[in-house]
Amino acid sequence: MLGAGGREGEALDEQSLMMLALITLAAVVAPFLADRVEPRLKVPSVVFEILLGVLLGPALLGLVEKTDVVDALSDLGLAFLMFLAGYEIEVGRVVGGPLRRATWSWLVSLVIGLGVGLAVGGTDAGLVVGLALTTTALGVVLPLVRDAGLSGTRFGDGVLAVGTIGEFGPILAIAFVLSGQRPAHTLAVLGVFAALALTGAWLARKPRHPRLGRLVAATLGTSAQVGLRFCVFLVIVLFAITEWLGLDPVLGAFTAGLLVHLFLESGDPAEARIVGSRLEGIGFGFLIPIFYVVTGVGLDVGSLFSDPAVLLSVPVFLVLLLVVRGVPTFLLHRRDLPRREALALSTMASTALPLIVVITTAGVSSGALDEAQAAALVFSGVLSVLLFPALAERIGAIHAPEAPDARAEERDDRL
């Protein structure tokens, strides 16, 4: 590990290991902090992961900085976050009315968001800001719905559909907004990737080869873990393919989640539960917290607080998330859901963070967005994760699980 690099290589390795130790320590401490404040306020641990990253980063203590090793693990964390978001999607539950309403509401959000973005910033910055305002943190809101026992209800299906389009739509739009002057090339590349994804979906739905099925089942409890290894391989390969094609890599990770879900769904349900649980362990237990902590490390908090106008833009962006994402969602769902649930759905749809980080990072890298604006957008996303799910719970849509008969009756009504 130390190699032939001498003392310099050794010092670099020790420094990287120490920073990774601090990052993983922050990931361990974050749930304890969330639990500590829960009697008074329900705060997702991701908020503390980002804030602890700010504390450890150059803005405050200066104990952690971005290095090749740290960035690589953070990128894998982002890949697994998008992968698990795609993995959670059950297409059969959202096709039809839920997906149609979610798509129309996002398209309205896109028009409003781009209009607002162009009004508050220049052309390049406005496109980035407007696109960031149309995102939904499916990976944040869906576990809340699942933990409340609302999967399979009209509200749960609405959250799933809105979150799916709120992540997949911006992922596709990123390719065009940040593609410069080559929209035709981008469209052609997306066509190639879509063909690969559809081929993968077709293969995933085909009956497994008996030998593959036997190996997957036989190695679930051994050190080989063929099924798990295959899933991790698919995430990394599609992440790399989209990078190679010039698309945003999160599109590949998200698609990998969809394909793995189809692959496991075609096999033994018990096997799917085991592999899915272990994938979540890799993601939520290790890589995803690193992504959030490193996000906090990289935030330019100094530039945010150096200009009162930029600091004031944080609550402005928070309100704009509700206006751009929440209002169209409420208007398109108010006839299908009770008023309380439609309001709660609109606040859940306005919860955004992971893709804000992705979009602003790409915007800063391309020169379209300055670091202060990026930090303001990210902090507005942090506040949305902190406030909007709690607001949905206070509205009353997230409650104790319904009786199975009631859920079945709702599904029958929908059909």
Secondary structure as GFF3:
##gff-version 3
##sequence-region A 1 415
A	DSSP	alpha_helix	6	37	.	.	.	ID=ss1
A	DSSP	alpha_helix	45	56	.	.	.	ID=ss2
A	DSSP	alpha_helix	68	87	.	.	.	ID=ss3
A	DSSP	alpha_helix	91	94	.	.	.	ID=ss4
A	DSSP	alpha_helix	97	120	.	.	.	ID=ss5
A	DSSP	alpha_helix	123	132	.	.	.	ID=ss6
A	DSSP	alpha_helix	138	147	.	.	.	ID=ss7
A	DSSP	alpha_helix	154	177	.	.	.	ID=ss8
A	DSSP	alpha_helix	183	205	.	.	.	ID=ss9
A	DSSP	alpha_helix	210	218	.	.	.	ID=ss10
A	DSSP	alpha_helix	226	245	.	.	.	ID=ss11
A	DSSP	alpha_helix	249	265	.	.	.	ID=ss12
A	DSSP	alpha_helix	269	282	.	.	.	ID=ss13
A	DSSP	pi_helix	283	287	.	.	.	ID=ss14
A	DSSP	alpha_helix	288	298	.	.	.	ID=ss15
A	DSSP	alpha_helix	301	306	.	.	.	ID=ss16
A	DSSP	alpha_helix	308	321	.	.	.	ID=ss17
A	DSSP	pi_helix	322	326	.	.	.	ID=ss18
A	DSSP	alpha_helix	327	333	.	.	.	ID=ss19
A	DSSP	alpha_helix	339	349	.	.	.	ID=ss20
A	DSSP	alpha_helix	354	366	.	.	.	ID=ss21
A	DSSP	alpha_helix	371	395	.	.	.	ID=ss22
A	DSSP	alpha_helix	404	414	.	.	.	ID=ss23
###
